[in-house]
Amino acid sequence: MSEARLNTTPNNIGRRSFLKMAALASTCGAAGFAASNVTREATAQEMVNPFPDSKIVKTVCTVCSVGCGVLAEVENGAWVRQEVAQDHPVSAGGHCCKGADVIDMVRSHCRVKYPMKKVGGKWQRISMTQALDEIGAKLKAYREKNPEQVMFLGSAKDSNEQSYYISKFSAMFGTNNLDHQARI
Protein backbone atom coordinates (compact mmCIF):
# COMPACT_ATOMS: atom_id res chain seq x y z
CA MET A 1 0.00 0.00 0.00
CA SER A 2 1.35 3.45 -0.84
CA GLU A 3 2.10 6.11 1.78
CA ALA A 4 -0.48 8.45 0.20
CA ARG A 5 -3.15 5.82 0.80
CA LEU A 6 -2.08 5.43 4.44
CA ASN A 7 -2.44 9.17 5.03
CA THR A 8 -6.08 9.20 3.90
CA THR A 9 -7.35 6.98 6.70
CA PRO A 10 -8.28 8.88 9.89
CA ASN A 11 -6.55 6.48 12.32
CA ASN A 12 -3.13 6.60 10.68
CA ILE A 13 -0.62 9.43 11.00
CA GLY A 14 1.87 9.98 8.22
CA ARG A 15 5.60 10.28 8.77
CA ARG A 16 5.61 14.02 8.05
CA SER A 17 2.76 14.71 10.52
CA PHE A 18 4.46 12.59 13.17
CA LEU A 19 7.72 14.52 12.78
CA LYS A 20 5.88 17.85 13.04
CA MET A 21 4.09 16.76 16.23
CA ALA A 22 7.33 15.38 17.71
CA ALA A 23 9.13 18.67 17.01
CA LEU A 24 6.29 20.63 18.59
CA ALA A 25 6.25 18.40 21.68
CA SER A 26 10.02 18.71 22.06
CA THR A 27 9.85 22.50 21.80
CA CYS A 28 7.04 22.71 24.37
CA GLY A 29 8.92 20.38 26.71
CA ALA A 30 12.10 22.40 26.42
CA ALA A 31 10.22 25.65 27.04
CA GLY A 32 8.60 24.15 30.14
CA PHE A 33 11.96 22.96 31.44
CA ALA A 34 13.55 26.36 30.83
CA ALA A 35 10.73 28.12 32.66
CA SER A 36 10.67 25.74 35.63
CA ASN A 37 12.58 28.17 37.87
CA VAL A 38 10.21 31.07 37.29
CA THR A 39 8.35 30.70 40.59
CA ARG A 40 9.92 31.19 44.01
CA GLU A 41 8.92 31.46 47.64
CA ALA A 42 7.68 34.90 48.72
CA THR A 43 10.04 36.87 50.94
CA ALA A 44 8.97 38.05 54.40
CA GLN A 45 8.76 41.62 53.11
CA GLU A 46 6.43 40.56 50.28
CA MET A 47 4.20 38.62 52.66
CA VAL A 48 3.41 41.76 54.69
CA ASN A 49 -0.16 42.82 53.95
CA PRO A 50 0.03 46.05 51.93
CA PHE A 51 -3.42 47.02 53.24
CA PRO A 52 -3.34 46.26 56.99
CA ASP A 53 -6.64 48.03 57.78
CA SER A 54 -8.59 46.27 55.05
CA LYS A 55 -11.38 43.75 55.46
CA ILE A 56 -12.31 40.76 53.30
CA VAL A 57 -15.79 40.80 51.76
CA LYS A 58 -17.26 37.69 50.11
CA THR A 59 -19.01 38.65 46.89
CA VAL A 60 -19.61 37.45 43.34
CA CYS A 61 -18.02 38.53 40.08
CA THR A 62 -20.49 40.49 37.95
CA VAL A 63 -18.63 40.44 34.63
CA CYS A 64 -20.99 37.77 33.28
CA SER A 65 -24.02 35.96 34.60
CA VAL A 66 -22.17 32.89 35.97
CA GLY A 67 -21.55 34.43 39.41
CA CYS A 68 -18.10 33.13 40.37
CA GLY A 69 -16.97 33.71 43.95
CA VAL A 70 -14.63 36.57 44.81
CA LEU A 71 -12.98 37.56 48.07
CA ALA A 72 -12.71 41.34 47.74
CA GLU A 73 -10.27 43.20 49.97
CA VAL A 74 -11.82 46.55 50.88
CA GLU A 75 -10.05 49.45 52.58
CA ASN A 76 -11.93 52.63 53.51
CA GLY A 77 -14.80 51.64 51.22
CA ALA A 78 -12.49 51.14 48.21
CA TRP A 79 -11.84 47.80 46.54
CA VAL A 80 -8.06 47.39 46.66
CA ARG A 81 -7.37 43.72 45.93
CA GLN A 82 -9.15 40.46 45.15
CA GLU A 83 -8.67 36.73 45.49
CA VAL A 84 -10.66 33.80 44.15
CA ALA A 85 -13.07 32.21 46.62
CA GLN A 86 -11.75 28.65 46.86
CA ASP A 87 -14.88 27.33 48.58
CA HIS A 88 -17.42 28.88 46.20
CA PRO A 89 -19.84 26.27 44.76
CA VAL A 90 -20.03 27.85 41.29
CA SER A 91 -16.41 28.66 40.47
CA ALA A 92 -14.74 26.10 42.78
CA GLY A 93 -11.65 28.29 43.14
CA GLY A 94 -11.35 29.33 39.50
CA HIS A 95 -11.85 32.45 37.43
CA CYS A 96 -11.94 33.23 33.75
CA CYS A 97 -9.48 35.78 32.39
CA LYS A 98 -12.08 38.57 32.56
CA GLY A 99 -12.96 37.87 36.19
CA ALA A 100 -9.34 37.55 37.23
CA ASP A 101 -8.48 40.90 35.65
CA VAL A 102 -11.61 42.85 36.56
CA ILE A 103 -9.84 44.81 39.32
CA ASP A 104 -7.66 46.41 36.65
CA MET A 105 -10.81 47.94 35.16
CA VAL A 106 -11.15 49.82 38.44
CA ARG A 107 -7.56 50.48 39.52
CA SER A 108 -5.49 50.58 36.33
CA HIS A 109 -3.43 53.71 35.75
CA CYS A 110 -4.28 53.56 32.04
CA ARG A 111 -8.05 53.30 32.56
CA VAL A 112 -10.03 55.88 30.60
CA LYS A 113 -11.78 58.12 33.15
CA TYR A 114 -13.26 60.76 30.84
CA PRO A 115 -14.11 61.12 27.14
CA MET A 116 -11.11 61.16 24.82
CA LYS A 117 -10.77 61.84 21.10
CA LYS A 118 -7.83 61.22 18.82
CA VAL A 119 -6.96 64.45 16.99
CA GLY A 120 -3.94 64.59 14.72
CA GLY A 121 -2.64 61.28 16.10
CA LYS A 122 -2.80 62.39 19.76
CA TRP A 123 -5.47 61.77 22.38
CA GLN A 124 -7.25 64.85 23.70
CA ARG A 125 -9.76 65.14 26.53
CA ILE A 126 -13.17 66.37 25.39
CA SER A 127 -16.33 67.29 27.27
CA MET A 128 -19.14 64.82 27.86
CA THR A 129 -21.51 67.02 25.80
CA GLN A 130 -19.13 67.01 22.84
CA ALA A 131 -18.67 63.24 23.11
CA LEU A 132 -22.42 62.57 23.21
CA ASP A 133 -23.06 64.96 20.31
CA GLU A 134 -20.40 63.28 18.15
CA ILE A 135 -21.54 59.76 19.02
CA GLY A 136 -25.16 60.73 18.29
CA ALA A 137 -24.18 62.19 14.92
CA LYS A 138 -22.21 59.04 14.01
CA LEU A 139 -25.09 56.75 15.04
CA LYS A 140 -27.52 58.86 13.00
CA ALA A 141 -25.24 58.61 9.95
CA TYR A 142 -24.89 54.82 10.37
CA ARG A 143 -28.65 54.44 10.76
CA GLU A 144 -29.33 56.42 7.59
CA LYS A 145 -26.72 54.53 5.57
CA ASN A 146 -27.18 50.97 6.92
CA PRO A 147 -28.35 50.23 10.48
CA GLU A 148 -27.01 46.67 10.25
CA GLN A 149 -23.44 47.97 10.66
CA VAL A 150 -24.14 48.81 14.32
CA MET A 151 -24.20 46.31 17.20
CA PHE A 152 -25.55 46.78 20.69
CA LEU A 153 -24.26 44.89 23.74
CA GLY A 154 -26.00 44.05 26.98
CA SER A 155 -24.28 43.32 30.26
CA ALA A 156 -24.60 41.05 33.27
CA LYS A 157 -24.87 44.23 35.32
CA ASP A 158 -28.09 45.21 33.53
CA SER A 159 -31.41 44.52 35.17
CA ASN A 160 -34.22 42.79 33.27
CA GLU A 161 -35.79 46.18 32.59
CA GLN A 162 -32.53 47.64 31.24
CA SER A 163 -32.06 44.61 29.00
CA TYR A 164 -35.61 45.09 27.72
CA TYR A 165 -34.88 48.75 26.91
CA ILE A 166 -31.65 47.86 25.11
CA SER A 167 -33.46 45.29 22.97
CA LYS A 168 -36.25 47.77 22.19
CA PHE A 169 -33.71 50.47 21.31
CA SER A 170 -31.80 48.15 18.94
CA ALA A 171 -35.08 47.16 17.25
CA MET A 172 -36.08 50.82 16.93
CA PHE A 173 -32.62 51.57 15.53
CA GLY A 174 -33.28 48.97 12.83
CA THR A 175 -30.85 46.18 13.65
CA ASN A 176 -31.00 42.69 15.10
CA ASN A 177 -27.33 42.91 16.07
CA LEU A 178 -27.79 42.53 19.81
CA ASP A 179 -25.66 40.33 22.04
CA HIS A 180 -24.35 39.94 25.55
CA GLN A 181 -20.85 41.01 26.58
CA ALA A 182 -20.11 37.69 28.30
CA ARG A 183 -19.94 35.94 24.92
CA ILE A 184 -17.21 38.23 23.58
PyMOL commands that set and color helices and strands:
alter all, ss='L'
color gray80, all
select helices_A, chain A and resi 3-8+15-34+44-47+97-100+102-107+128-145+147-149+160-173+181-183
alter helices_A, ss='H'
color red, helices_A
select strands_A, chain A and resi 55-60+69-75+78-84+116-119+122-125+152-154+178-180
alter strands_A, ss='S'
color yellow, strands_A
deselect
rebuild
show_as cartoon
